[in-house]
Amino acid sequence: MSDSSYLQWPFFESAHRELAASIDAWATEHIPGLVADEHDDLDGTCIKLVRALGEAGFTGYAVPASGGGKLEKLSVRSLCLIRETLGRHHALADFAFAMQGLGSGPISLFGTAEQQQRFLQPVAAGQALAAFALSEADAGSDVAAMACSARKDGDNYIISGEKTWISNGGIADFYTVFARTGEAPGAKGISCFIVEADTPGFEVTERIDLIAPHPLATLRFNDCRIPAANLVGEAGRGFGIAMATLDVFRSTVAGAALGMARRAMDETLAHVLNRKLFGGTLSDLQLVQGKLSDMALAIDSSALLVYRSAWTKDCVADRVTREAAMAKLHATESAQLVIDAAVQLHGGKGVTRGNIVESLYRDIRALRIYEGASEVQQTIIARQALAAFANND
């Protein structure tokens, strides 16, 4: 059974502990049946997961109360706890929940009352799937290099261009799309729009197959006309909207990685305690104990960074760029090392398809890339440290 003693840390309140117990109990009962067809019907599995999470009330944590959510504002601690728990049970369940938050995040943070009522309430109920369309083939880490454009035409905007590596691409009901509107050069001339999947001129041109099950696609906008009312926030402020959204959800990526690392640790402890060799068990070997020590240290240090970031966002600061970058960098890189050690200690079973640690090995890899690759997080952390020192000098 996974360690839950961290829930007694001062980062949490009784409501968080109740939520952690509730989502864990739900996941234990429902996820195995929901993901049984993931390899044969990936899209259908994701949709079923979102519907089930909605019926259970958990997608209500992905949006604020103004859009039908559970809480007055997004609770990063709650989001992290849900993602950690789902990530520990099954990576695709975590993904299904996460995209409800990230895909609708710009509307949660900057949308009008009408936008929130129209788009967020179905998200909160698990009846509509959301997607976040920021990346392009030549504009991933460098968002300012974005080429997808939108021009004002009366009471409409016309969007032209492509987006790629878009999670939920092909199954989302709407997309929050970032496009260049040209108010200023570089990052300052980008705006955010809501594009519904049935809008003429919008098409999914390619489904991208990954090493772990994950609905991903390339999108094309062929003079896609949307009403000006679908502009999120102010024109030209899209870069800030994207960064503010990531400022909330980067910590939750770290939470998901933490959950995967915890599952790898649980599987490994059970294995080494039962694997017989040399007249004892695998757990008796000092080299194995050294690996277990490194795994436990990585998990606890990640948890401290994850929930420091989440608590700071919820209780202290409006922006947590530094804290979220540290949490994501450390938790995702550490989870990769923990899971690699788990595979090694499982021996041949660790590389056998269908074994849990084998699937975790494939599942964890993308988390070091999406929502800002590890190298981007390193750059953010260094710049934040330099700026803080310069300001205090």
C-alpha positions in Angstrom: 0.0 0.0 0.0 1.3 3.4 -0.9 2.7 5.7 1.8 0.1 8.3 2.7 1.8 9.8 5.7 2.6 12.9 3.6 -1.0 13.9 3.9 -0.4 14.9 7.4 2.1 17.6 6.3 1.0 21.2 7.0 0.4 21.8 3.3 -3.0 20.0 3.6 -6.3 20.6 5.3 -8.9 17.9 6.2 -10.8 18.5 2.9 -7.6 17.5 1.0 -7.2 14.3 3.0 -10.9 13.4 2.4 -10.4 14.1 -1.3 -7.3 11.9 -1.5 -9.2 9.0 0.2 -12.2 9.5 -2.0 -10.4 9.5 -5.3 -8.2 6.5 -4.3 -11.3 4.5 -3.4 -13.0 5.4 -6.6 -10.0 4.6 -8.7 -9.5 1.2 -7.1 -13.1 0.2 -7.8 -13.6 1.7 -11.3 -10.4 2.3 -13.3 -9.6 -1.4 -14.1 -12.9 -1.8 -15.9 -12.7 1.6 -17.6 -9.3 1.0 -19.1 -9.8 -2.6 -20.2 -10.1 -1.6 -23.9 -7.4 1.1 -24.0 -5.3 -0.6 -26.7 -8.2 -1.5 -28.9 -10.2 1.7 -28.4 -8.1 4.5 -27.1 -10.5 7.3 -28.0 -13.4 5.5 -26.5 -11.5 4.7 -23.3 -10.6 8.4 -22.8 -14.2 9.5 -23.3 -15.4 6.8 -20.9 -12.9 7.9 -18.3 -14.0 11.6 -18.6 -17.7 10.6 -18.3 -17.0 8.4 -15.3 -14.9 11.1 -13.6 -17.7 13.5 -14.2 -20.4 11.3 -12.8 -18.2 10.8 -9.7 -17.8 14.6 -9.4 -14.0 14.7 -9.8 -14.0 16.8 -13.0 -15.7 19.4 -11.0 -12.3 20.2 -9.5 -10.9 21.0 -12.9 -12.9 24.3 -13.2 -14.0 27.0 -10.7 -17.5 27.4 -9.3 -18.3 30.1 -11.8 -18.2 27.4 -14.4 -20.0 24.7 -12.4 -16.9 23.5 -10.5 -16.6 22.3 -6.9 -14.6 25.2 -5.4 -14.7 28.9 -5.8 -11.3 28.9 -7.6 -9.0 26.2 -8.9 -7.2 24.5 -6.0 -3.8 23.4 -7.1 -3.4 21.1 -4.1 -6.6 19.3 -5.0 -5.6 19.1 -8.6 -2.2 17.6 -7.6 -3.7 15.1 -5.2 -6.2 13.9 -7.9 -3.5 13.6 -10.5 -1.1 11.9 -8.2 -3.7 9.3 -7.2 -4.9 8.7 -10.8 -1.3 8.6 -12.0 -0.5 5.9 -9.4 -3.5 3.9 -10.6 -3.3 4.4 -14.4 -1.6 7.0 -16.6 -4.5 7.3 -19.0 -6.9 8.1 -16.2 -4.6 10.8 -15.1 -4.4 12.1 -18.7 -8.2 12.2 -19.1 -8.6 14.2 -15.9 -5.7 16.5 -16.6 -6.9 17.7 -20.0 -10.2 18.7 -18.6 -8.3 21.3 -16.5 -5.6 22.3 -18.9 -7.8 22.4 -22.0 -10.3 24.7 -20.3 -7.8 26.5 -18.1 -7.7 29.7 -20.1 -11.4 30.0 -19.8 -11.3 29.3 -16.1 -8.8 32.0 -15.5 -9.7 34.6 -18.1 -13.0 33.7 -19.6 -16.2 35.9 -19.5 -19.1 34.8 -17.4 -20.9 33.7 -20.6 -17.9 31.7 -21.8 -17.6 30.0 -18.4 -21.2 29.0 -18.3 -21.3 27.8 -21.9 -18.0 25.9 -22.0 -17.0 25.0 -18.5 -20.2 23.5 -17.1 -20.1 20.6 -19.6 -16.4 20.1 -18.7 -17.2 20.0 -15.0 -19.9 17.4 -15.7 -17.6 15.3 -17.8 -19.9 15.8 -20.8 -17.5 17.8 -23.0 -13.8 17.2 -23.6 -11.4 20.1 -23.8 -8.0 20.6 -25.4 -5.1 23.1 -25.2 -3.7 24.0 -28.6 -0.5 26.0 -28.2 2.4 24.0 -29.8 3.4 24.1 -33.5 6.0 22.2 -35.5 8.4 25.1 -35.1 7.0 26.7 -32.0 7.0 24.3 -29.0 9.4 25.6 -26.4 9.7 28.9 -28.3 6.1 30.1 -28.2 7.0 33.4 -29.7 7.9 31.7 -33.0 4.2 30.8 -33.4 2.9 31.1 -37.0 -0.8 30.2 -36.7 -2.6 33.5 -37.2 -6.0 35.1 -36.6 -7.3 38.3 -38.2 -10.4 40.3 -37.3 -13.2 40.4 -39.8 -16.2 42.3 -38.5 -17.7 40.4 -35.7 -15.5 37.4 -36.4 -12.0 36.1 -36.3 -10.5 34.0 -39.1 -7.9 31.5 -38.0 -5.3 30.0 -40.4 -2.4 27.7 -39.7 -1.5 24.4 -37.9 -1.1 23.1 -34.4 0.6 19.8 -33.5 1.3 17.6 -30.5 -2.2 18.5 -29.3 -3.6 16.2 -26.6 -7.2 15.2 -27.0 -6.8 16.1 -30.7 -9.6 14.4 -32.6 -11.8 13.7 -29.6 -12.2 17.2 -27.9 -15.4 19.1 -28.2 -13.6 22.4 -28.1 -10.0 23.7 -28.2 -8.4 26.8 -26.6 -6.3 27.9 -29.5 -3.4 30.4 -29.5 -2.8 32.4 -32.6 -0.9 35.4 -33.7 -3.0 38.5 -34.0 -0.2 41.0 -34.5 -0.7 43.7 -31.9 3.0 43.6 -31.3 6.0 41.5 -32.4 7.0 38.3 -30.7 5.1 36.9 -27.7 3.1 40.1 -27.3 1.0 39.7 -30.4 -0.7 36.4 -29.6 -4.4 35.9 -28.6 -6.4 33.0 -27.3 -9.6 31.7 -28.8 -12.2 29.0 -28.3 -12.7 26.8 -31.4 -15.5 24.2 -31.3 -14.7 21.0 -33.0 -17.5 21.2 -35.6 -16.5 24.7 -36.8 -16.1 24.8 -40.6 -12.5 25.1 -41.7 -11.2 23.1 -38.7 -9.8 19.7 -39.3 -7.7 17.0 -37.7 -5.1 16.1 -40.3 -3.0 13.5 -38.4 -3.3 11.3 -35.4 0.1 10.8 -33.8 1.0 7.4 -32.3 3.1 7.5 -29.1 5.1 4.9 -27.1 2.3 5.0 -24.5 -1.5 5.2 -25.2 -2.3 8.9 -25.6 -4.7 10.7 -28.1 -2.5 13.2 -29.9 -3.1 15.0 -33.2 -2.1 17.7 -35.7 -4.8 20.3 -36.3 -5.3 22.5 -39.3 -7.3 25.8 -39.5 -8.3 26.6 -43.1 -9.7 30.1 -42.8 -11.6 28.9 -39.8 -14.2 31.6 -38.9 -15.3 32.0 -35.3 -17.3 34.7 -33.5 -15.3 37.5 -31.8 -17.1 36.5 -28.6 -14.9 33.4 -28.6 -11.8 35.6 -27.9 -10.6 34.7 -24.4 -9.3 37.7 -22.4 -7.9 40.7 -24.4 -6.5 40.5 -27.9 -2.7 40.4 -27.8 -2.5 39.0 -24.3 -2.5 35.3 -25.3 1.0 34.6 -24.2 0.3 35.8 -20.7 -2.9 33.7 -20.7 -0.9 30.6 -21.8 1.8 31.1 -19.1 -0.7 31.8 -16.4 -2.5 28.6 -17.3 0.8 26.6 -17.3 1.7 28.3 -13.9 -1.3 26.4 -12.5 -1.0 23.1 -14.3 2.7 22.5 -14.3 2.6 21.6 -10.7 0.0 19.0 -11.5 2.2 17.4 -14.1 4.7 17.0 -11.2 1.9 15.5 -9.1 1.2 12.9 -11.8 4.9 12.0 -12.1 4.9 11.6 -8.3 2.0 9.2 -8.5 3.7 7.1 -11.1 6.9 7.0 -9.0 4.9 5.8 -6.0 3.4 3.0 -8.0 6.8 1.9 -9.2 8.0 1.9 -5.6 5.1 -0.1 -4.4 5.5 -2.7 -7.1 9.3 -2.9 -6.4 8.9 -3.3 -2.6 6.4 -6.1 -3.1 8.7 -7.8 -5.7 12.0 -7.6 -3.7 10.4 -8.9 -0.5 9.1 -11.9 -2.3 11.8 -12.7 -4.9 13.8 -15.6 -3.5 17.5 -15.9 -4.3 20.8 -16.9 -2.6 19.0 -18.4 0.4 17.1 -15.2 1.1 15.1 -12.5 -0.7 16.2 -9.8 -3.1 15.5 -7.2 -0.4 18.4 -8.7 1.7 21.0 -7.5 -0.7 22.7 -4.2 0.2 22.9 -3.0 -3.4 19.2 -3.5 -3.7 18.7 -1.6 -0.4 20.8 1.2 -1.8 18.5 1.5 -4.8 15.4 1.4 -2.6 16.9 4.2 -0.5 17.5 6.4 -3.6 14.0 5.7 -4.8 12.4 6.7 -1.4 14.5 9.8 -1.2 13.5 10.9 -4.8 9.8 10.4 -4.0 9.8 12.3 -0.8 11.8 15.2 -2.1 9.5 15.4 -5.1 6.5 15.4 -2.9 7.9 18.3 -0.9 8.5 20.4 -4.0 5.1 19.5 -5.6 3.1 20.4 -2.5 5.2 23.5 -1.7 4.4 24.8 -5.2 0.7 23.9 -4.9 0.3 25.4 -1.4 2.2 28.6 -2.4 -0.2 29.0 -5.4 -3.3 28.3 -3.3 -2.3 30.4 -0.2 0.5 32.8 -0.8 1.3 34.0 -4.3 -0.6 34.7 -7.6 2.3 33.4 -9.7 4.6 30.4 -8.8 6.7 30.3 -11.9 9.9 29.3 -10.0 8.2 26.9 -7.6 6.2 25.1 -10.4 9.3 24.8 -12.6 11.3 23.3 -9.7 8.5 20.8 -8.9 8.0 19.7 -12.5 11.7 19.4 -13.2 12.5 17.4 -10.1 9.4 15.2 -10.0 9.5 14.2 -13.6 13.2 13.6 -13.8 13.1 11.7 -10.4 10.2 9.6 -11.5 12.1 8.5 -14.6 15.0 7.4 -12.3 12.7 5.7 -9.9 10.9 3.8 -12.6 14.1 2.8 -14.3 15.4 1.4 -11.0 12.1 -0.5 -10.7 12.5 -2.0 -14.1 16.1 -3.1 -13.2 15.1 -4.7 -9.9 12.3 -6.6 -11.6 14.8 -8.2 -14.0 13.2 -9.8 -17.0 9.7 -9.1 -15.8 10.5 -5.4 -15.9 10.8 -5.4 -19.7 7.9 -7.8 -20.3 4.9 -6.1 -22.0 1.9 -6.1 -19.7 4.0 -5.7 -16.5 3.1 -2.6 -14.6 6.6 -1.2 -14.3 7.1 -1.8 -18.1 4.1 0.3 -18.8 5.2 3.0 -16.3 8.5 3.1 -18.1 6.7 4.1 -21.3 4.1 6.3 -19.5 6.6 8.5 -17.7 8.7 9.6 -20.6 6.4 12.2 -22.1 6.0 14.1 -18.8 9.6 15.3 -19.1 8.7 17.0 -22.3 5.1 18.3 -22.3 4.1 21.6 -20.7 7.7 22.7 -20.9 10.6 20.3 -21.3 13.1 19.8 -18.5 15.6 22.0 -20.2 13.0 24.8 -20.4 12.4 24.4 -16.6 16.1 24.7 -16.0 16.2 27.9 -17.9 13.2 29.3 -16.0 14.7 28.4 -12.6 18.1 30.0 -13.6 16.4 33.2 -14.8 14.3 33.4 -11.7 17.4 33.0 -9.5 19.3 35.7 -11.5 16.4 38.1 -11.4 15.9 37.6 -7.6 19.5 38.2 -6.9 19.7 41.3 -9.1 16.6 42.8 -7.5 18.0 42.2 -4.0 21.5 43.5 -4.8 
